[in-house]
Every structure is written in C-alpha cells, then in structure tokens.
Amino acid sequence: MKTIKSSLQGTKGTYGYLQETLPNFTLANWDYEHGFFDRVLDDQNMVYLRLPVKVVSGELDSADAWLEIGEPFVLHHVYQMGVEEDIGYMEPMVSGVMNQFQEPVDKDARIDPRWIRKAEAIVRELENRLA
C-alpha cells in the first residue's frame, strides 16, 4: 500500500455528488458508516486507487448522505490465478468480480512505480475537479 498526499483528504460532499464526480470509481467494501471508492489501474484488476470515505450524516447508500474523503492510497492485491478458469469464466470483468470473493495471496504486494504515477495523476485531476 502506498498513500498519496492530497488535498482531497477532508473534502466533503454528498454520496450522489461524489458518485457523479468520480469517474470510473466504484463503491467497494462499504457499510453504512464508511467505505471506499475504488478505481482499477491495471488490466488484471489487481492494482487500485482507493479513496476511503466515512459517513458524516445519513446512510452511505443514500444519494443525500454526506461523506468525508480520507487519504487516498494505491493498493496491489495478488489473487490466486486460475480460479475463474476452473468455473469457466475467462473475461477480465468477471475475473475482477470473482477476485472480490477470494482471499488475496498477497494483500499488500509491491506496487510498480508506473501505477503510483498514474494514481497520483488521477488524484491531481480529482483535486482540481473538487476544488
């Protein structure tokens, strides 16, 4: 895991607004008090830019819930290879969906610097968009 220093930390907005403003991000690993907006950075669905959010008021799945963004970070999960092939699924999208249900082989694998640079560029773009 590699944190990214950012002015996004502490930014507040409604779930509906953030969902519209964060292109290619998906709400993941959430409950009604906190969660993550994830964006896949690689073709294998193993490297993510993750924006943690906590609920300030309301419930996370409600468009009018107020959220606060935490410190962004890049995460590299290495999953077991071949699991989706055993059940007949080969497509990358299906692979990513299947990976979320299996325990990673390495939850905090080494991150190639190109993914960190890509994540930093996305974060800078989001900082400008949400300023």
Helices and strands as residue ranges (DSSP letters): E 2-3, E 12-14, H 15-21, E 26-28, E 34-40, E 47-57, E 66-69, E 73-76, H 83-86, H 92-99, H 113-130
